[in-house]
Amino acid sequence: MTSRLKAALAIPFMIGLAAAPALAGSATNEAVNEQLALERTLSDVPDSAVVTRKDCTSFGPETHFRCHVEWSDPTN
């Protein structure tokens, strides 16, 4: 393989590493009220993380709530 071809193949790989997002995560919890479900879910978020999305939905014949939180962690 020529050095020019190796360089051409390596560039997308290096760009991909440079453009990789910070580590991300998510958590989901359920509770009998929305505030409790959200508090439980937010307690799973690492201290250094930035919450990027919060979403709560109700479900069931006796209303319960499910909250989902996503975050990114720029320190990793």
KOLTITI-986241 format. One line per 2 residues: number of its first residue (from 1); for each residue x, z, y of N, C-alpha, C, CB. Coordinates in Angstrom, 2 decimals. Glycine has a CB too. Example, Ala and Ser with C-alpha at 12.3 -4.5 7.8 and 13.67 -1.06 7.14 Angstrom:
// KOLTITI-986241
1) 13.19:7.80:-5.69:12.30:7.80:-4.50:13.20:7.80:-3.30:11.31:9.05:-4.47  12.85:7.08:-2.25:13.67:7.14:-1.06:12.90:7.87:0.03:14.08:5.72:-0.60
***
This chain:
// KOLTITI-986241
1) 0.86:0.00:-1.18:0.00:0.00:0.00:0.90:0.00:1.24:-0.97:1.23:0.00  0.63:-0.88:2.15:1.45:-0.98:3.35:1.20:0.20:4.27:1.18:-2.29:4.08
3) 2.15:0.50:5.10:1.99:1.62:6.03:0.88:1.35:7.05:3.32:1.89:6.76  0.68:0.09:7.40:-0.39:-0.25:8.34:-1.76:0.02:7.71:-0.29:-1.74:8.77
5) -1.91:-0.32:6.42:-3.16:-0.07:5.71:-3.39:1.43:5.55:-3.15:-0.76:4.33  -2.35:2.17:5.24:-2.46:3.63:5.11:-2.93:4.24:6.43:-1.11:4.25:4.69
7) -2.36:3.79:7.52:-2.74:4.30:8.84:-4.20:3.96:9.15:-1.83:3.72:9.93  -4.61:2.74:8.81:-6.00:2.33:9.07:-6.98:3.16:8.25:-6.18:0.84:8.75
9) -6.61:3.52:7.04:-7.48:4.35:6.20:-7.47:5.81:6.63:-7.06:4.24:4.74  -6.40:6.27:7.22:-6.28:7.67:7.61:-7.03:7.98:8.90:-4.83:8.03:7.78
11) -7.18:7.00:9.79:-7.81:7.25:11.09:-9.24:7.78:10.95:-7.82:5.98:11.91  -10.13:7.17:10.17:-11.49:7.73:10.06:-11.48:9.15:9.50:-12.34:6.83:9.17
13) -10.56:9.41:8.59:-10.46:10.76:8.02:-10.08:11.76:9.10:-9.45:10.79:6.88  -9.09:11.43:9.93:-8.66:12.34:10.99:-9.75:12.52:12.03:-7.37:11.83:11.65
15) -10.44:11.46:12.36:-11.54:11.56:13.33:-12.64:12.45:12.77:-12.11:10.16:13.69  -12.93:12.31:11.49:-13.95:13.14:10.86:-13.59:14.61:10.91:-14.15:12.72:9.43
17) -12.34:14.95:10.70:-11.92:16.35:10.77:-12.02:16.88:12.19:-10.50:16.51:10.25  -11.64:16.07:13.15:-11.68:16.51:14.54:-13.12:16.68:15.02:-10.94:15.53:15.43
19) -14.02:15.85:14.52:-15.40:15.89:14.96:-16.26:16.82:14.11:-15.98:14.51:14.95  -15.67:17.47:13.13:-16.45:18.35:12.25:-17.06:19.49:13.06:-15.58:18.91:11.11
21) -18.31:19.78:12.81:-18.95:20.86:13.55:-18.43:22.22:13.11:-20.46:20.80:13.38  -18.66:23.21:13.92:-18.31:24.58:13.55:-19.12:24.96:12.32:-18.57:25.57:14.72
23) -18.64:25.94:11.60:-19.38:26.38:10.42:-20.77:26.82:10.81:-18.64:27.51:9.70  -21.72:26.51:9.98:-23.11:26.82:10.29:-23.71:27.60:9.13:-23.92:25.54:10.56
25) -24.83:28.23:9.41:-25.53:28.95:8.38:-26.99:29.06:8.72:-24.92:30.33:8.17  -27.73:29.64:7.81:-29.15:29.85:8.04:-29.63:31.03:7.21:-29.96:28.58:7.70
27) -30.76:31.56:7.61:-31.37:32.68:6.89:-32.88:32.59:7.05:-30.84:34.05:7.42  -33.60:33.07:6.04:-35.06:33.09:6.06:-35.52:34.43:5.53:-35.65:31.92:5.22
29) -36.51:35.02:6.19:-37.10:36.28:5.74:-38.59:36.26:5.99:-36.45:37.48:6.47  -39.31:37.11:5.24:-40.76:37.22:5.38:-41.13:38.67:5.64:-41.48:36.70:4.12
31) -42.25:38.85:6.35:-42.77:40.19:6.64:-44.24:40.08:7.01:-41.96:40.88:7.78  -44.87:41.24:7.17:-46.30:41.26:7.48:-46.60:40.98:8.94:-46.89:42.60:7.10
33) -45.58:41.02:9.81:-45.80:40.59:11.19:-44.60:39.78:11.66:-46.02:41.82:12.12  -44.84:38.96:12.65:-43.83:38.00:13.09:-42.59:38.69:13.66:-44.42:37.07:14.13
35) -42.78:39.73:14.44:-41.65:40.42:15.05:-40.71:40.98:13.99:-42.14:41.55:15.97  -41.25:41.60:12.96:-40.44:42.17:11.90:-39.71:41.08:11.11:-41.30:43.01:10.95
37) -40.40:40.00:10.82:-39.77:38.89:10.10:-38.61:38.31:10.90:-40.80:37.79:9.80  -38.80:38.15:12.21:-37.74:37.60:13.06:-36.57:38.57:13.17:-38.30:37.28:14.45
39) -36.84:39.87:13.34:-35.78:40.86:13.43:-34.95:40.89:12.14:-36.36:42.25:13.70  -35.62:40.83:11.00:-34.90:40.84:9.72:-34.02:39.60:9.59:-35.90:40.90:8.55
41) -34.54:38.48:10.02:-33.78:37.23:9.91:-32.59:37.23:10.86:-34.69:36.03:10.19  -32.80:37.67:12.09:-31.71:37.70:13.06:-30.61:38.69:12.65:-32.24:38.07:14.43
43) -30.96:39.70:11.88:-29.94:40.66:11.44:-28.96:40.02:10.45:-30.61:41.87:10.79  -29.30:38.87:9.88:-28.41:38.16:8.97:-27.41:37.26:9.69:-29.22:37.34:8.01
45) -27.59:37.08:10.99:-26.71:36.20:11.76:-25.40:36.94:12.07:-27.41:35.73:13.08  -24.25:36.32:11.78:-22.97:36.96:12.11:-22.85:37.23:13.61:-21.80:36.08:11.64
47) -22.09:38.27:13.97:-21.95:38.66:15.37:-21.38:37.55:16.25:-21.06:39.87:15.48  -20.45:36.76:15.73:-19.80:35.74:16.54:-20.59:34.43:16.60:-18.42:35.47:16.01
49) -21.70:34.36:15.88:-22.46:33.11:15.79:-23.39:32.91:16.98:-23.26:33.09:14.50  -23.75:31.65:17.18:-24.70:31.27:18.23:-25.93:30.71:17.53:-24.08:30.21:19.23
51) -27.09:31.33:17.79:-28.34:30.87:17.18:-28.71:29.52:17.78:-29.49:31.90:17.40  -28.93:28.54:16.92:-29.27:27.19:17.38:-30.73:26.84:17.15:-28.39:26.18:16.68
53) -31.42:27.61:16.31:-32.84:27.33:16.03:-33.52:28.57:15.48:-32.98:26.16:15.04  -34.72:28.85:15.96:-35.58:29.92:15.44:-36.95:29.34:15.21:-35.64:31.16:16.42
55) -37.53:29.62:14.04:-38.84:29.08:13.73:-39.59:30.09:12.86:-38.73:27.71:13.02  -40.82:30.41:13.23:-41.65:31.31:12.44:-42.99:30.64:12.14:-41.87:32.66:13.18
57) -43.46:30.80:10.91:-44.76:30.26:10.52:-45.54:31.33:9.79:-44.60:28.99:9.64  -46.85:31.23:9.88:-47.71:32.17:9.16:-48.19:31.49:7.88:-48.93:32.61:10.05
59) -48.50:32.34:6.86:-48.97:31.81:5.59:-49.76:32.89:4.86:-47.78:31.31:4.73  -50.48:32.46:3.87:-51.18:33.36:2.97:-52.58:33.73:3.43:-50.39:34.59:2.78
61) -53.39:34.20:2.47:-54.76:34.61:2.80:-54.77:35.86:3.69:-55.56:34.86:1.52  -53.84:36.77:3.44:-53.61:37.89:4.34:-52.34:37.52:5.09:-53.48:39.30:3.58
63) -52.48:37.28:6.37:-51.40:36.65:7.12:-50.07:37.37:6.99:-51.78:36.56:8.57  -49.07:36.63:6.57:-47.68:37.04:6.55:-46.91:36.01:7.37:-47.12:37.15:5.08
65) -45.69:36.36:7.72:-44.87:35.45:8.52:-43.55:35.19:7.83:-44.64:36.02:9.93  -43.10:33.96:7.94:-41.79:33.55:7.42:-41.00:33.01:8.61:-41.92:32.46:6.26
67) -39.85:33.60:8.86:-39.00:33.14:9.96:-37.70:32.58:9.40:-38.71:34.30:10.95  -37.27:31.50:10.00:-36.05:30.81:9.60:-35.17:30.68:10.85:-36.35:29.40:8.96
69) -33.90:31.06:10.72:-32.95:30.99:11.82:-31.74:30.19:11.36:-32.54:32.42:12.30  -31.24:29.33:12.23:-30.02:28.58:11.96:-29.01:28.93:13.04:-30.29:27.04:11.92
71) -27.74:28.91:12.67:-26.70:29.24:13.63:-25.44:28.42:13.38:-26.38:30.73:13.58  -24.59:28.40:14.40:-23.24:27.84:14.26:-22.27:28.94:14.66:-23.04:26.52:15.14
73) -21.10:28.90:14.05:-20.10:29.94:14.31:-18.82:29.26:14.83:-19.80:30.80:13.02  -18.67:29.20:16.14:-17.54:28.49:16.72:-16.19:29.14:16.46:-17.73:28.36:18.18
75) -16.16:30.38:15.99:-14.88:31.06:15.75:-14.25:30.65:14.44:-15.07:32.56:15.77  -15.00:29.98:13.55:-14.44:29.56:12.26:-14.08:28.10:12.27:-15.43:29.82:11.13
***
